[in-house]
């Protein structure tokens, strides 16, 4: 949908300044304002709490780094399955020097 918005001349400098501050074009800024106004209440509340915590000023690189750090921490604290654990689930004894095993039917 195309939409034409006629702003009073005195509002144009403020629109340009806000767009420049955010590093977007005037059109992109106007679209962001409309999208925020049309967003559901739960999303607006989420944005407000993020802004209060200062999270609205994070760059995409900073967000990506935080996500990567959280994933790394989760991997490091989550115990990794081992062959011994696998065999214990099968009620079999694990021998690291044995290369062949005959598995009985197991119902889980």
Secondary structure, DSSP 8 states (H G I E B T S, - for coil): --------HHHHHHHHHHHHHHTS-HHHHHHHHHHHHHS-HHHHHHHHHHHHTTGGG--HHHHHHHHHHHHHHHHHHS----HHHHHHHTT----TT-----------
